[in-house]
Amino acid sequence: MSLLTGVKIRAISASCPRKTARSEDAPSLTGVASRRFIKSVGISERRIADSGTFSSDLAREAAKQALGDLGWSEVDLLVAITQTPDRAIPGIAVRLQHQLGLSSRVPAFDINLGCSSVPYGVSVVASLMK
């Protein structure tokens, strides 16, 4: 990421479900297996959304926070970067665009990947900004 010059990240925000599940409490992992899993994977707990909460709900809250922190009411581009979209089609970016009251002229699209989604997404956005 240090190779991305000429752009600046002004805000980062996140929204996570309140409910947690600890890896050591997983029924399939007991005793030594639980400790090995946590040590090798690095996940000791994860957040669990209830059945009525979607990625777009969490993204909306994070976006509102970031826009509020910056004092912005308008943006020029909306990219939703996630491993877990609400559904395959339509993407969550256009839903967020509407929910945030952004102009329909603002380009909005999703980047759906696994672990590399954030660095890849930041790279795509930085390239577009240049």
C-alpha positions as CSV (number, residue, x, y, z in Angstrom):
1,M,0.0,0.0,0.0
2,S,2.9,2.4,0.4
3,L,3.2,2.5,-3.4
4,L,-0.2,4.4,-3.6
5,T,0.9,7.9,-3.8
6,G,-1.1,11.1,-4.5
7,V,-4.2,9.9,-2.5
8,K,-5.1,10.3,1.1
9,I,-7.3,8.2,3.4
10,R,-9.4,10.8,5.4
11,A,-11.5,8.5,7.5
12,I,-12.0,4.9,8.4
13,S,-15.1,3.6,10.1
14,A,-16.5,0.2,11.0
15,S,-19.8,-1.2,12.3
16,C,-19.9,-4.7,13.9
17,P,-22.8,-6.8,15.3
18,R,-22.9,-6.7,19.1
19,K,-23.2,-10.5,19.6
20,T,-20.0,-12.5,19.8
21,A,-19.1,-16.1,19.6
22,R,-15.9,-17.4,21.1
23,S,-13.9,-20.0,19.2
24,E,-13.2,-21.9,22.4
25,D,-17.0,-22.4,22.8
26,A,-17.4,-24.0,19.3
27,P,-18.9,-27.5,19.8
28,S,-16.5,-28.9,17.1
29,L,-13.4,-27.6,18.9
30,T,-12.6,-28.8,22.3
31,G,-9.6,-28.6,24.6
32,V,-6.3,-28.9,22.7
33,A,-8.1,-28.5,19.3
34,S,-9.6,-25.2,20.3
35,R,-6.2,-23.8,21.5
36,R,-4.5,-25.0,18.3
37,F,-7.2,-23.4,16.1
38,I,-6.9,-20.1,17.9
39,K,-3.1,-20.1,17.8
40,S,-2.9,-21.1,14.1
41,V,-5.8,-19.1,12.7
42,G,-5.7,-16.2,15.1
43,I,-9.4,-16.0,15.6
44,S,-10.5,-16.2,19.2
45,E,-13.9,-14.7,18.6
46,R,-16.1,-13.5,15.8
47,R,-19.2,-11.2,15.5
48,I,-22.6,-12.7,14.7
49,A,-25.3,-10.6,13.1
50,D,-28.9,-11.5,13.9
51,S,-31.1,-12.8,11.0
52,G,-32.5,-9.4,10.3
53,T,-29.1,-7.6,10.0
54,F,-27.3,-7.5,6.6
55,S,-23.9,-6.3,5.4
56,S,-25.6,-3.3,3.9
57,D,-27.0,-2.3,7.4
58,L,-23.6,-2.4,8.9
59,A,-22.1,-0.6,5.9
60,R,-24.7,2.1,6.2
61,E,-23.9,2.8,9.8
62,A,-20.2,2.9,9.1
63,A,-20.7,5.2,6.1
64,K,-22.8,7.6,8.2
65,Q,-20.1,7.7,10.9
66,A,-17.4,8.4,8.3
67,L,-19.4,11.1,6.5
68,G,-20.3,12.7,9.9
69,D,-16.7,12.6,11.0
70,L,-15.6,14.4,7.9
71,G,-18.6,16.7,7.8
72,W,-19.4,15.6,4.2
73,S,-22.9,15.4,2.7
74,E,-21.7,14.5,-0.8
75,V,-19.2,12.1,-2.3
76,D,-18.0,11.4,-5.8
77,L,-17.7,7.6,-5.6
78,L,-19.2,4.8,-3.5
79,V,-17.5,1.5,-3.4
80,A,-18.8,-1.3,-1.0
81,I,-16.0,-3.7,-0.2
82,T,-17.2,-6.9,1.5
83,Q,-16.7,-10.7,1.7
84,T,-20.4,-11.1,2.6
85,P,-22.8,-9.2,0.4
86,D,-26.5,-9.2,1.2
87,R,-27.2,-11.1,-2.1
88,A,-25.4,-11.6,-5.4
89,I,-27.5,-9.1,-7.3
90,P,-28.1,-6.2,-6.8
91,G,-25.0,-5.2,-5.0
92,I,-25.1,-3.3,-1.7
93,A,-23.4,-0.1,-3.1
94,V,-26.5,1.0,-5.0
95,R,-28.7,0.3,-2.0
96,L,-26.3,2.4,0.2
97,Q,-26.3,5.1,-2.4
98,H,-30.1,5.4,-2.0
99,Q,-30.1,5.0,1.8
100,L,-27.4,7.7,2.3
101,G,-29.3,10.1,0.0
102,L,-26.5,10.3,-2.5
103,S,-27.1,11.5,-6.1
104,S,-27.9,8.8,-8.7
105,R,-25.0,10.3,-10.7
106,V,-22.5,9.0,-8.1
107,P,-20.8,5.9,-9.4
108,A,-21.5,3.0,-7.0
109,F,-20.3,-0.6,-7.2
110,D,-19.2,-3.5,-5.1
111,I,-16.0,-5.3,-4.7
112,N,-16.6,-8.8,-3.3
113,L,-13.5,-10.8,-2.4
114,G,-12.2,-12.8,0.5
115,C,-9.3,-11.8,2.7
116,S,-7.7,-9.5,0.0
117,S,-10.9,-7.4,-0.4
118,V,-9.7,-4.4,1.6
119,P,-6.2,-3.9,0.1
120,Y,-7.5,-4.7,-3.4
121,G,-10.5,-2.3,-2.9
122,V,-8.3,0.5,-1.6
123,S,-6.0,0.0,-4.6
124,V,-8.9,0.2,-7.0
125,V,-10.3,3.4,-5.4
126,A,-6.8,5.0,-5.3
127,S,-6.4,4.2,-9.0
128,L,-9.8,5.8,-9.8
129,M,-8.9,8.9,-7.7
130,K,-5.7,9.4,-9.6
